[in-house]
Amino acid sequence: MDGTLRLRVQSDTFVLQTLHTNLRCRPDLVERPSSDDIVDDEASDDNAASSVRVDARHASKMLSVDGNAVLSVLCCT
């Protein structure tokens, strides 16, 4: 049975960029912090979002490299 999972992975951007050379920026996915949450300019960079299409083998490799990654299932078809 074939299907598709759409996942949100919160991970270190450096880990993602080293594993996926076709990583593309998705500024529409960035959650903008409120003015009370912003302490300095560097903190806002942590909220960057990117999108990449991978198969299950690459997804499991990414999660094994970054032990602090948080995975959320958005939908499945």
mmJSON file of the N, C-alpha and C atoms, coordinates in Angstrom:
{"data_MODEL":{"atom_site":{
"group_PDB":["ATOM","ATOM","ATOM","ATOM","ATOM","ATOM","ATOM","ATOM","ATOM","ATOM","ATOM","ATOM","ATOM","ATOM","ATOM","ATOM","ATOM","ATOM","ATOM","ATOM","ATOM","ATOM","ATOM","ATOM","ATOM","ATOM","ATOM","ATOM","ATOM","ATOM","ATOM","ATOM","ATOM","ATOM","ATOM","ATOM","ATOM","ATOM","ATOM","ATOM","ATOM","ATOM","ATOM","ATOM","ATOM","ATOM","ATOM","ATOM","ATOM","ATOM","ATOM","ATOM","ATOM","ATOM","ATOM","ATOM","ATOM","ATOM","ATOM","ATOM","ATOM","ATOM","ATOM","ATOM","ATOM","ATOM","ATOM","ATOM","ATOM","ATOM","ATOM","ATOM","ATOM","ATOM","ATOM","ATOM","ATOM","ATOM","ATOM","ATOM","ATOM","ATOM","ATOM","ATOM","ATOM","ATOM","ATOM","ATOM","ATOM","ATOM","ATOM","ATOM","ATOM","ATOM","ATOM","ATOM","ATOM","ATOM","ATOM","ATOM","ATOM","ATOM","ATOM","ATOM","ATOM","ATOM","ATOM","ATOM","ATOM","ATOM","ATOM","ATOM","ATOM","ATOM","ATOM","ATOM","ATOM","ATOM","ATOM","ATOM","ATOM","ATOM","ATOM","ATOM","ATOM","ATOM","ATOM","ATOM","ATOM","ATOM","ATOM","ATOM","ATOM","ATOM","ATOM","ATOM","ATOM","ATOM","ATOM","ATOM","ATOM","ATOM","ATOM","ATOM","ATOM","ATOM","ATOM","ATOM","ATOM","ATOM","ATOM","ATOM","ATOM","ATOM","ATOM","ATOM","ATOM","ATOM","ATOM","ATOM","ATOM","ATOM","ATOM","ATOM","ATOM","ATOM","ATOM","ATOM","ATOM","ATOM","ATOM","ATOM","ATOM","ATOM","ATOM","ATOM","ATOM","ATOM","ATOM","ATOM","ATOM","ATOM","ATOM","ATOM","ATOM","ATOM","ATOM","ATOM","ATOM","ATOM","ATOM","ATOM","ATOM","ATOM","ATOM","ATOM","ATOM","ATOM","ATOM","ATOM","ATOM","ATOM","ATOM","ATOM","ATOM","ATOM","ATOM","ATOM","ATOM","ATOM","ATOM","ATOM","ATOM","ATOM","ATOM","ATOM","ATOM","ATOM","ATOM","ATOM","ATOM","ATOM","ATOM","ATOM","ATOM","ATOM","ATOM","ATOM","ATOM","ATOM","ATOM"],
"id":[1,2,3,4,5,6,7,8,9,10,11,12,13,14,15,16,17,18,19,20,21,22,23,24,25,26,27,28,29,30,31,32,33,34,35,36,37,38,39,40,41,42,43,44,45,46,47,48,49,50,51,52,53,54,55,56,57,58,59,60,61,62,63,64,65,66,67,68,69,70,71,72,73,74,75,76,77,78,79,80,81,82,83,84,85,86,87,88,89,90,91,92,93,94,95,96,97,98,99,100,101,102,103,104,105,106,107,108,109,110,111,112,113,114,115,116,117,118,119,120,121,122,123,124,125,126,127,128,129,130,131,132,133,134,135,136,137,138,139,140,141,142,143,144,145,146,147,148,149,150,151,152,153,154,155,156,157,158,159,160,161,162,163,164,165,166,167,168,169,170,171,172,173,174,175,176,177,178,179,180,181,182,183,184,185,186,187,188,189,190,191,192,193,194,195,196,197,198,199,200,201,202,203,204,205,206,207,208,209,210,211,212,213,214,215,216,217,218,219,220,221,222,223,224,225,226,227,228,229,230,231],
"type_symbol":["N","C","C","N","C","C","N","C","C","N","C","C","N","C","C","N","C","C","N","C","C","N","C","C","N","C","C","N","C","C","N","C","C","N","C","C","N","C","C","N","C","C","N","C","C","N","C","C","N","C","C","N","C","C","N","C","C","N","C","C","N","C","C","N","C","C","N","C","C","N","C","C","N","C","C","N","C","C","N","C","C","N","C","C","N","C","C","N","C","C","N","C","C","N","C","C","N","C","C","N","C","C","N","C","C","N","C","C","N","C","C","N","C","C","N","C","C","N","C","C","N","C","C","N","C","C","N","C","C","N","C","C","N","C","C","N","C","C","N","C","C","N","C","C","N","C","C","N","C","C","N","C","C","N","C","C","N","C","C","N","C","C","N","C","C","N","C","C","N","C","C","N","C","C","N","C","C","N","C","C","N","C","C","N","C","C","N","C","C","N","C","C","N","C","C","N","C","C","N","C","C","N","C","C","N","C","C","N","C","C","N","C","C","N","C","C","N","C","C","N","C","C","N","C","C","N","C","C","N","C","C"],
"label_atom_id":["N","CA","C","N","CA","C","N","CA","C","N","CA","C","N","CA","C","N","CA","C","N","CA","C","N","CA","C","N","CA","C","N","CA","C","N","CA","C","N","CA","C","N","CA","C","N","CA","C","N","CA","C","N","CA","C","N","CA","C","N","CA","C","N","CA","C","N","CA","C","N","CA","C","N","CA","C","N","CA","C","N","CA","C","N","CA","C","N","CA","C","N","CA","C","N","CA","C","N","CA","C","N","CA","C","N","CA","C","N","CA","C","N","CA","C","N","CA","C","N","CA","C","N","CA","C","N","CA","C","N","CA","C","N","CA","C","N","CA","C","N","CA","C","N","CA","C","N","CA","C","N","CA","C","N","CA","C","N","CA","C","N","CA","C","N","CA","C","N","CA","C","N","CA","C","N","CA","C","N","CA","C","N","CA","C","N","CA","C","N","CA","C","N","CA","C","N","CA","C","N","CA","C","N","CA","C","N","CA","C","N","CA","C","N","CA","C","N","CA","C","N","CA","C","N","CA","C","N","CA","C","N","CA","C","N","CA","C","N","CA","C","N","CA","C","N","CA","C","N","CA","C","N","CA","C","N","CA","C","N","CA","C","N","CA","C","N","CA","C"],
"label_alt_id":[null,null,null,null,null,null,null,null,null,null,null,null,null,null,null,null,null,null,null,null,null,null,null,null,null,null,null,null,null,null,null,null,null,null,null,null,null,null,null,null,null,null,null,null,null,null,null,null,null,null,null,null,null,null,null,null,null,null,null,null,null,null,null,null,null,null,null,null,null,null,null,null,null,null,null,null,null,null,null,null,null,null,null,null,null,null,null,null,null,null,null,null,null,null,null,null,null,null,null,null,null,null,null,null,null,null,null,null,null,null,null,null,null,null,null,null,null,null,null,null,null,null,null,null,null,null,null,null,null,null,null,null,null,null,null,null,null,null,null,null,null,null,null,null,null,null,null,null,null,null,null,null,null,null,null,null,null,null,null,null,null,null,null,null,null,null,null,null,null,null,null,null,null,null,null,null,null,null,null,null,null,null,null,null,null,null,null,null,null,null,null,null,null,null,null,null,null,null,null,null,null,null,null,null,null,null,null,null,null,null,null,null,null,null,null,null,null,null,null,null,null,null,null,null,null,null,null,null,null,null,null],
"label_comp_id":["MET","MET","MET","ASP","ASP","ASP","GLY","GLY","GLY","THR","THR","THR","LEU","LEU","LEU","ARG","ARG","ARG","LEU","LEU","LEU","ARG","ARG","ARG","VAL","VAL","VAL","GLN","GLN","GLN","SER","SER","SER","ASP","ASP","ASP","THR","THR","THR","PHE","PHE","PHE","VAL","VAL","VAL","LEU","LEU","LEU","GLN","GLN","GLN","THR","THR","THR","LEU","LEU","LEU","HIS","HIS","HIS","THR","THR","THR","ASN","ASN","ASN","LEU","LEU","LEU","ARG","ARG","ARG","CYS","CYS","CYS","ARG","ARG","ARG","PRO","PRO","PRO","ASP","ASP","ASP","LEU","LEU","LEU","VAL","VAL","VAL","GLU","GLU","GLU","ARG","ARG","ARG","PRO","PRO","PRO","SER","SER","SER","SER","SER","SER","ASP","ASP","ASP","ASP","ASP","ASP","ILE","ILE","ILE","VAL","VAL","VAL","ASP","ASP","ASP","ASP","ASP","ASP","GLU","GLU","GLU","ALA","ALA","ALA","SER","SER","SER","ASP","ASP","ASP","ASP","ASP","ASP","ASN","ASN","ASN","ALA","ALA","ALA","ALA","ALA","ALA","SER","SER","SER","SER","SER","SER","VAL","VAL","VAL","ARG","ARG","ARG","VAL","VAL","VAL","ASP","ASP","ASP","ALA","ALA","ALA","ARG","ARG","ARG","HIS","HIS","HIS","ALA","ALA","ALA","SER","SER","SER","LYS","LYS","LYS","MET","MET","MET","LEU","LEU","LEU","SER","SER","SER","VAL","VAL","VAL","ASP","ASP","ASP","GLY","GLY","GLY","ASN","ASN","ASN","ALA","ALA","ALA","VAL","VAL","VAL","LEU","LEU","LEU","SER","SER","SER","VAL","VAL","VAL","LEU","LEU","LEU","CYS","CYS","CYS","CYS","CYS","CYS","THR","THR","THR"],
"label_asym_id":["A","A","A","A","A","A","A","A","A","A","A","A","A","A","A","A","A","A","A","A","A","A","A","A","A","A","A","A","A","A","A","A","A","A","A","A","A","A","A","A","A","A","A","A","A","A","A","A","A","A","A","A","A","A","A","A","A","A","A","A","A","A","A","A","A","A","A","A","A","A","A","A","A","A","A","A","A","A","A","A","A","A","A","A","A","A","A","A","A","A","A","A","A","A","A","A","A","A","A","A","A","A","A","A","A","A","A","A","A","A","A","A","A","A","A","A","A","A","A","A","A","A","A","A","A","A","A","A","A","A","A","A","A","A","A","A","A","A","A","A","A","A","A","A","A","A","A","A","A","A","A","A","A","A","A","A","A","A","A","A","A","A","A","A","A","A","A","A","A","A","A","A","A","A","A","A","A","A","A","A","A","A","A","A","A","A","A","A","A","A","A","A","A","A","A","A","A","A","A","A","A","A","A","A","A","A","A","A","A","A","A","A","A","A","A","A","A","A","A","A","A","A","A","A","A","A","A","A","A","A","A"],
"label_entity_id":["1","1","1","1","1","1","1","1","1","1","1","1","1","1","1","1","1","1","1","1","1","1","1","1","1","1","1","1","1","1","1","1","1","1","1","1","1","1","1","1","1","1","1","1","1","1","1","1","1","1","1","1","1","1","1","1","1","1","1","1","1","1","1","1","1","1","1","1","1","1","1","1","1","1","1","1","1","1","1","1","1","1","1","1","1","1","1","1","1","1","1","1","1","1","1","1","1","1","1","1","1","1","1","1","1","1","1","1","1","1","1","1","1","1","1","1","1","1","1","1","1","1","1","1","1","1","1","1","1","1","1","1","1","1","1","1","1","1","1","1","1","1","1","1","1","1","1","1","1","1","1","1","1","1","1","1","1","1","1","1","1","1","1","1","1","1","1","1","1","1","1","1","1","1","1","1","1","1","1","1","1","1","1","1","1","1","1","1","1","1","1","1","1","1","1","1","1","1","1","1","1","1","1","1","1","1","1","1","1","1","1","1","1","1","1","1","1","1","1","1","1","1","1","1","1","1","1","1","1","1","1"],
"label_seq_id":[1,1,1,2,2,2,3,3,3,4,4,4,5,5,5,6,6,6,7,7,7,8,8,8,9,9,9,10,10,10,11,11,11,12,12,12,13,13,13,14,14,14,15,15,15,16,16,16,17,17,17,18,18,18,19,19,19,20,20,20,21,21,21,22,22,22,23,23,23,24,24,24,25,25,25,26,26,26,27,27,27,28,28,28,29,29,29,30,30,30,31,31,31,32,32,32,33,33,33,34,34,34,35,35,35,36,36,36,37,37,37,38,38,38,39,39,39,40,40,40,41,41,41,42,42,42,43,43,43,44,44,44,45,45,45,46,46,46,47,47,47,48,48,48,49,49,49,50,50,50,51,51,51,52,52,52,53,53,53,54,54,54,55,55,55,56,56,56,57,57,57,58,58,58,59,59,59,60,60,60,61,61,61,62,62,62,63,63,63,64,64,64,65,65,65,66,66,66,67,67,67,68,68,68,69,69,69,70,70,70,71,71,71,72,72,72,73,73,73,74,74,74,75,75,75,76,76,76,77,77,77],
"pdbx_PDB_ins_code":[null,null,null,null,null,null,null,null,null,null,null,null,null,null,null,null,null,null,null,null,null,null,null,null,null,null,null,null,null,null,null,null,null,null,null,null,null,null,null,null,null,null,null,null,null,null,null,null,null,null,null,null,null,null,null,null,null,null,null,null,null,null,null,null,null,null,null,null,null,null,null,null,null,null,null,null,null,null,null,null,null,null,null,null,null,null,null,null,null,null,null,null,null,null,null,null,null,null,null,null,null,null,null,null,null,null,null,null,null,null,null,null,null,null,null,null,null,null,null,null,null,null,null,null,null,null,null,null,null,null,null,null,null,null,null,null,null,null,null,null,null,null,null,null,null,null,null,null,null,null,null,null,null,null,null,null,null,null,null,null,null,null,null,null,null,null,null,null,null,null,null,null,null,null,null,null,null,null,null,null,null,null,null,null,null,null,null,null,null,null,null,null,null,null,null,null,null,null,null,null,null,null,null,null,null,null,null,null,null,null,null,null,null,null,null,null,null,null,null,null,null,null,null,null,null,null,null,null,null,null,null],
"Cartn_x":[0.842,0.0,0.883,0.722,1.49,0.648,1.309,0.617,1.597,1.067,1.877,1.581,2.626,2.503,3.061,2.356,2.9,3.283,4.569,5.117,5.682,5.631,6.351,7.465,8.683,9.85,10.509,10.612,11.343,12.735,13.707,15.065,16.04,17.285,18.348,18.497,18.456,18.547,19.843,20.93,22.211,22.137,21.479,21.318,20.536,19.457,18.642,19.415,20.18,20.911,22.02,22.618,23.672,23.098,21.866,21.25,20.504,19.996,19.145,19.653,20.279,20.818,19.733,18.537,17.461,16.499,16.963,16.146,15.802,14.527,14.132,13.405,13.65,13.076,11.571,10.792,9.346,8.977,9.171,8.862,7.385,6.506,5.082,4.757,5.686,5.464,6.029,6.718,7.365,6.324,6.347,5.482,6.203,5.637,6.263,6.035,7.106,6.947,6.382,5.671,5.147,6.295,6.044,7.106,7.612,6.771,7.198,8.171,8.072,8.918,10.305,10.471,11.752,12.71,13.842,14.867,15.967,16.414,17.415,17.172,17.937,17.752,18.098,19.059,19.469,18.383,17.597,16.54,15.468,15.208,14.176,14.601,15.907,16.388,16.057,15.821,15.503,14.133,13.297,11.953,11.861,12.98,12.965,12.321,11.619,10.96,11.415,11.56,11.967,11.143,11.146,10.373,11.244,11.107,11.839,11.017,11.049,10.335,11.353,11.116,12.044,11.256,11.952,11.318,11.555,10.968,11.035,12.465,13.311,14.703,15.432,15.25,15.912,15.317,14.018,13.39,13.914,14.034,14.544,16.007,16.779,18.182,18.274,17.426,17.448,17.114,16.103,15.707,16.762,17.52,18.575,19.783,20.009,21.136,20.845,19.61,19.238,18.322,18.897,18.122,17.138,17.243,16.332,15.194,15.091,14.042,12.67,11.69,10.302,9.51,8.786,8.051,6.555,5.799,4.342,3.725,2.708,2.001,0.914,0.973,-0.027,-1.206,-0.943,-2.012,-1.427,-2.282,-1.85,-2.889,-2.401,-3.304,-2.923],
"Cartn_y":[-1.176,0.0,1.233,2.069,3.308,4.458,5.418,6.594,7.724,8.822,10.006,10.555,10.887,11.581,12.977,13.949,15.307,15.554,15.797,15.944,17.335,17.786,19.0,18.547,18.88,18.508,19.782,19.914,21.03,20.51,21.043,20.535,21.678,21.385,22.344,22.527,23.755,24.027,23.502,23.553,23.057,21.562,20.804,19.365,19.128,19.861,19.69,20.052,21.127,21.564,20.593,19.935,18.982,17.692,17.344,16.121,16.323,17.518,17.763,18.979,18.752,19.864,20.641,20.055,20.761,21.435,21.707,22.39,23.786,24.139,25.468,26.197,27.469,28.298,28.441,28.342,28.54,29.624,30.901,31.976,32.039,31.461,31.457,30.54,29.661,28.757,29.284,30.393,30.929,31.55,31.146,31.761,32.979,34.13,35.37,35.555,35.734,35.963,37.353,37.476,38.792,39.677,40.966,41.905,41.634,41.048,40.72,39.549,38.665,37.477,37.738,38.797,39.068,39.722,39.048,39.582,40.235,39.553,40.102,39.545,40.023,39.61,38.148,37.619,36.233,35.262,35.623,34.735,34.535,35.547,35.406,34.458,34.238,33.308,31.86,31.562,30.2,29.758,30.703,30.378,30.165,30.04,29.859,28.526,28.494,27.269,26.946,25.673,25.213,23.992,23.666,22.523,21.646,20.352,19.406,18.122,17.483,16.212,15.079,14.144,13.026,11.724,10.609,9.318,8.903,7.786,7.346,7.09,6.594,6.309,7.591,8.662,9.923,10.564,10.437,11.008,10.337,9.02,8.327,8.667,8.864,9.258,10.632,11.57,12.913,12.879,12.1,12.03,11.346,10.415,9.759,10.669,11.588,12.518,13.595,14.12,15.178,14.585,14.234,13.625,14.56,15.864,16.833,17.221,16.583,16.919,16.555,17.39,17.149,16.895,15.781,15.364,15.429,16.109,16.19,15.747,14.896,14.475,15.501,16.108,17.092,16.43,15.484,14.74,13.504,12.559,11.373,11.027,10.544,10.164,8.806],
"Cartn_z":[0.0,0.0,0.0,-0.996,-1.081,-0.558,0.019,0.521,0.736,1.167,1.4,2.785,3.505,4.785,4.622,5.12,5.169,6.62,6.821,8.168,8.373,9.596,9.986,10.906,10.524,11.316,11.806,13.105,13.688,14.002,13.279,13.385,13.173,13.412,13.156,11.646,11.168,9.733,9.148,9.89,9.396,9.101,9.965,9.739,8.458,8.268,7.064,5.81,5.863,4.675,4.305,5.285,4.956,4.383,4.741,4.238,2.925,2.696,1.534,0.77,-0.356,-1.131,-1.85,-2.011,-2.697,-1.724,-0.52,0.471,-0.023,0.006,-0.456,0.661,0.733,1.793,1.59,2.666,2.613,3.618,3.252,4.206,4.576,3.751,4.072,5.248,5.62,6.74,8.055,8.0,9.191,10.105,11.351,12.347,12.897,12.645,13.1,14.599,15.356,16.795,17.052,18.148,18.51,18.972,19.058,19.441,20.855,21.707,23.07,23.094,22.091,22.056,21.503,20.719,20.069,21.061,21.283,22.174,21.353,20.294,19.389,17.995,17.027,15.638,15.411,16.159,15.965,16.389,17.38,17.851,16.793,15.979,14.958,13.846,13.652,12.635,12.977,14.246,14.656,14.159,13.721,13.285,11.784,11.09,9.641,9.292,8.156,7.701,6.293,6.029,4.706,4.344,3.075,2.602,1.72,1.883,1.049,0.949,-0.216,-0.409,-0.326,0.583,0.773,0.898,0.721,0.954,2.407,2.797,4.192,4.646,3.752,4.116,4.506,3.723,4.041,5.295,5.48,6.671,7.932,7.918,9.102,9.354,8.287,8.448,9.094,8.648,9.21,10.696,11.067,12.468,13.322,12.75,13.52,13.705,12.764,12.878,13.911,13.902,14.842,15.906,17.044,18.113,18.776,18.528,19.124,18.193,17.041,16.074,16.632,16.311,16.703,15.435,15.386,14.199,14.474,13.596,13.709,12.39,12.44,11.234,10.944,9.744,9.351,8.653,7.747,7.085,6.425,6.085,5.355,4.298,3.145,2.054,1.538],
"occupancy":[1.0,1.0,1.0,1.0,1.0,1.0,1.0,1.0,1.0,1.0,1.0,1.0,1.0,1.0,1.0,1.0,1.0,1.0,1.0,1.0,1.0,1.0,1.0,1.0,1.0,1.0,1.0,1.0,1.0,1.0,1.0,1.0,1.0,1.0,1.0,1.0,1.0,1.0,1.0,1.0,1.0,1.0,1.0,1.0,1.0,1.0,1.0,1.0,1.0,1.0,1.0,1.0,1.0,1.0,1.0,1.0,1.0,1.0,1.0,1.0,1.0,1.0,1.0,1.0,1.0,1.0,1.0,1.0,1.0,1.0,1.0,1.0,1.0,1.0,1.0,1.0,1.0,1.0,1.0,1.0,1.0,1.0,1.0,1.0,1.0,1.0,1.0,1.0,1.0,1.0,1.0,1.0,1.0,1.0,1.0,1.0,1.0,1.0,1.0,1.0,1.0,1.0,1.0,1.0,1.0,1.0,1.0,1.0,1.0,1.0,1.0,1.0,1.0,1.0,1.0,1.0,1.0,1.0,1.0,1.0,1.0,1.0,1.0,1.0,1.0,1.0,1.0,1.0,1.0,1.0,1.0,1.0,1.0,1.0,1.0,1.0,1.0,1.0,1.0,1.0,1.0,1.0,1.0,1.0,1.0,1.0,1.0,1.0,1.0,1.0,1.0,1.0,1.0,1.0,1.0,1.0,1.0,1.0,1.0,1.0,1.0,1.0,1.0,1.0,1.0,1.0,1.0,1.0,1.0,1.0,1.0,1.0,1.0,1.0,1.0,1.0,1.0,1.0,1.0,1.0,1.0,1.0,1.0,1.0,1.0,1.0,1.0,1.0,1.0,1.0,1.0,1.0,1.0,1.0,1.0,1.0,1.0,1.0,1.0,1.0,1.0,1.0,1.0,1.0,1.0,1.0,1.0,1.0,1.0,1.0,1.0,1.0,1.0,1.0,1.0,1.0,1.0,1.0,1.0,1.0,1.0,1.0,1.0,1.0,1.0,1.0,1.0,1.0,1.0,1.0,1.0],
"B_iso_or_equiv":[0.0,0.0,0.0,0.0,0.0,0.0,0.0,0.0,0.0,0.0,0.0,0.0,0.0,0.0,0.0,0.0,0.0,0.0,0.0,0.0,0.0,0.0,0.0,0.0,0.0,0.0,0.0,0.0,0.0,0.0,0.0,0.0,0.0,0.0,0.0,0.0,0.0,0.0,0.0,0.0,0.0,0.0,0.0,0.0,0.0,0.0,0.0,0.0,0.0,0.0,0.0,0.0,0.0,0.0,0.0,0.0,0.0,0.0,0.0,0.0,0.0,0.0,0.0,0.0,0.0,0.0,0.0,0.0,0.0,0.0,0.0,0.0,0.0,0.0,0.0,0.0,0.0,0.0,0.0,0.0,0.0,0.0,0.0,0.0,0.0,0.0,0.0,0.0,0.0,0.0,0.0,0.0,0.0,0.0,0.0,0.0,0.0,0.0,0.0,0.0,0.0,0.0,0.0,0.0,0.0,0.0,0.0,0.0,0.0,0.0,0.0,0.0,0.0,0.0,0.0,0.0,0.0,0.0,0.0,0.0,0.0,0.0,0.0,0.0,0.0,0.0,0.0,0.0,0.0,0.0,0.0,0.0,0.0,0.0,0.0,0.0,0.0,0.0,0.0,0.0,0.0,0.0,0.0,0.0,0.0,0.0,0.0,0.0,0.0,0.0,0.0,0.0,0.0,0.0,0.0,0.0,0.0,0.0,0.0,0.0,0.0,0.0,0.0,0.0,0.0,0.0,0.0,0.0,0.0,0.0,0.0,0.0,0.0,0.0,0.0,0.0,0.0,0.0,0.0,0.0,0.0,0.0,0.0,0.0,0.0,0.0,0.0,0.0,0.0,0.0,0.0,0.0,0.0,0.0,0.0,0.0,0.0,0.0,0.0,0.0,0.0,0.0,0.0,0.0,0.0,0.0,0.0,0.0,0.0,0.0,0.0,0.0,0.0,0.0,0.0,0.0,0.0,0.0,0.0,0.0,0.0,0.0,0.0,0.0,0.0,0.0,0.0,0.0,0.0,0.0,0.0],
"pdbx_formal_charge":[null,null,null,null,null,null,null,null,null,null,null,null,null,null,null,null,null,null,null,null,null,null,null,null,null,null,null,null,null,null,null,null,null,null,null,null,null,null,null,null,null,null,null,null,null,null,null,null,null,null,null,null,null,null,null,null,null,null,null,null,null,null,null,null,null,null,null,null,null,null,null,null,null,null,null,null,null,null,null,null,null,null,null,null,null,null,null,null,null,null,null,null,null,null,null,null,null,null,null,null,null,null,null,null,null,null,null,null,null,null,null,null,null,null,null,null,null,null,null,null,null,null,null,null,null,null,null,null,null,null,null,null,null,null,null,null,null,null,null,null,null,null,null,null,null,null,null,null,null,null,null,null,null,null,null,null,null,null,null,null,null,null,null,null,null,null,null,null,null,null,null,null,null,null,null,null,null,null,null,null,null,null,null,null,null,null,null,null,null,null,null,null,null,null,null,null,null,null,null,null,null,null,null,null,null,null,null,null,null,null,null,null,null,null,null,null,null,null,null,null,null,null,null,null,null,null,null,null,null,null,null],
"auth_seq_id":[1,1,1,2,2,2,3,3,3,4,4,4,5,5,5,6,6,6,7,7,7,8,8,8,9,9,9,10,10,10,11,11,11,12,12,12,13,13,13,14,14,14,15,15,15,16,16,16,17,17,17,18,18,18,19,19,19,20,20,20,21,21,21,22,22,22,23,23,23,24,24,24,25,25,25,26,26,26,27,27,27,28,28,28,29,29,29,30,30,30,31,31,31,32,32,32,33,33,33,34,34,34,35,35,35,36,36,36,37,37,37,38,38,38,39,39,39,40,40,40,41,41,41,42,42,42,43,43,43,44,44,44,45,45,45,46,46,46,47,47,47,48,48,48,49,49,49,50,50,50,51,51,51,52,52,52,53,53,53,54,54,54,55,55,55,56,56,56,57,57,57,58,58,58,59,59,59,60,60,60,61,61,61,62,62,62,63,63,63,64,64,64,65,65,65,66,66,66,67,67,67,68,68,68,69,69,69,70,70,70,71,71,71,72,72,72,73,73,73,74,74,74,75,75,75,76,76,76,77,77,77],
"auth_comp_id":["MET","MET","MET","ASP","ASP","ASP","GLY","GLY","GLY","THR","THR","THR","LEU","LEU","LEU","ARG","ARG","ARG","LEU","LEU","LEU","ARG","ARG","ARG","VAL","VAL","VAL","GLN","GLN","GLN","SER","SER","SER","ASP","ASP","ASP","THR","THR","THR","PHE","PHE","PHE","VAL","VAL","VAL","LEU","LEU","LEU","GLN","GLN","GLN","THR","THR","THR","LEU","LEU","LEU","HIS","HIS","HIS","THR","THR","THR","ASN","ASN","ASN","LEU","LEU","LEU","ARG","ARG","ARG","CYS","CYS","CYS","ARG","ARG","ARG","PRO","PRO","PRO","ASP","ASP","ASP","LEU","LEU","LEU","VAL","VAL","VAL","GLU","GLU","GLU","ARG","ARG","ARG","PRO","PRO","PRO","SER","SER","SER","SER","SER","SER","ASP","ASP","ASP","ASP","ASP","ASP","ILE","ILE","ILE","VAL","VAL","VAL","ASP","ASP","ASP","ASP","ASP","ASP","GLU","GLU","GLU","ALA","ALA","ALA","SER","SER","SER","ASP","ASP","ASP","ASP","ASP","ASP","ASN","ASN","ASN","ALA","ALA","ALA","ALA","ALA","ALA","SER","SER","SER","SER","SER","SER","VAL","VAL","VAL","ARG","ARG","ARG","VAL","VAL","VAL","ASP","ASP","ASP","ALA","ALA","ALA","ARG","ARG","ARG","HIS","HIS","HIS","ALA","ALA","ALA","SER","SER","SER","LYS","LYS","LYS","MET","MET","MET","LEU","LEU","LEU","SER","SER","SER","VAL","VAL","VAL","ASP","ASP","ASP","GLY","GLY","GLY","ASN","ASN","ASN","ALA","ALA","ALA","VAL","VAL","VAL","LEU","LEU","LEU","SER","SER","SER","VAL","VAL","VAL","LEU","LEU","LEU","CYS","CYS","CYS","CYS","CYS","CYS","THR","THR","THR"],
"auth_asym_id":["A","A","A","A","A","A","A","A","A","A","A","A","A","A","A","A","A","A","A","A","A","A","A","A","A","A","A","A","A","A","A","A","A","A","A","A","A","A","A","A","A","A","A","A","A","A","A","A","A","A","A","A","A","A","A","A","A","A","A","A","A","A","A","A","A","A","A","A","A","A","A","A","A","A","A","A","A","A","A","A","A","A","A","A","A","A","A","A","A","A","A","A","A","A","A","A","A","A","A","A","A","A","A","A","A","A","A","A","A","A","A","A","A","A","A","A","A","A","A","A","A","A","A","A","A","A","A","A","A","A","A","A","A","A","A","A","A","A","A","A","A","A","A","A","A","A","A","A","A","A","A","A","A","A","A","A","A","A","A","A","A","A","A","A","A","A","A","A","A","A","A","A","A","A","A","A","A","A","A","A","A","A","A","A","A","A","A","A","A","A","A","A","A","A","A","A","A","A","A","A","A","A","A","A","A","A","A","A","A","A","A","A","A","A","A","A","A","A","A","A","A","A","A","A","A","A","A","A","A","A","A"],
"auth_atom_id":["N","CA","C","N","CA","C","N","CA","C","N","CA","C","N","CA","C","N","CA","C","N","CA","C","N","CA","C","N","CA","C","N","CA","C","N","CA","C","N","CA","C","N","CA","C","N","CA","C","N","CA","C","N","CA","C","N","CA","C","N","CA","C","N","CA","C","N","CA","C","N","CA","C","N","CA","C","N","CA","C","N","CA","C","N","CA","C","N","CA","C","N","CA","C","N","CA","C","N","CA","C","N","CA","C","N","CA","C","N","CA","C","N","CA","C","N","CA","C","N","CA","C","N","CA","C","N","CA","C","N","CA","C","N","CA","C","N","CA","C","N","CA","C","N","CA","C","N","CA","C","N","CA","C","N","CA","C","N","CA","C","N","CA","C","N","CA","C","N","CA","C","N","CA","C","N","CA","C","N","CA","C","N","CA","C","N","CA","C","N","CA","C","N","CA","C","N","CA","C","N","CA","C","N","CA","C","N","CA","C","N","CA","C","N","CA","C","N","CA","C","N","CA","C","N","CA","C","N","CA","C","N","CA","C","N","CA","C","N","CA","C","N","CA","C","N","CA","C","N","CA","C","N","CA","C","N","CA","C","N","CA","C","N","CA","C","N","CA","C"],
"pdbx_PDB_model_num":[1,1,1,1,1,1,1,1,1,1,1,1,1,1,1,1,1,1,1,1,1,1,1,1,1,1,1,1,1,1,1,1,1,1,1,1,1,1,1,1,1,1,1,1,1,1,1,1,1,1,1,1,1,1,1,1,1,1,1,1,1,1,1,1,1,1,1,1,1,1,1,1,1,1,1,1,1,1,1,1,1,1,1,1,1,1,1,1,1,1,1,1,1,1,1,1,1,1,1,1,1,1,1,1,1,1,1,1,1,1,1,1,1,1,1,1,1,1,1,1,1,1,1,1,1,1,1,1,1,1,1,1,1,1,1,1,1,1,1,1,1,1,1,1,1,1,1,1,1,1,1,1,1,1,1,1,1,1,1,1,1,1,1,1,1,1,1,1,1,1,1,1,1,1,1,1,1,1,1,1,1,1,1,1,1,1,1,1,1,1,1,1,1,1,1,1,1,1,1,1,1,1,1,1,1,1,1,1,1,1,1,1,1,1,1,1,1,1,1,1,1,1,1,1,1,1,1,1,1,1,1]
}}}
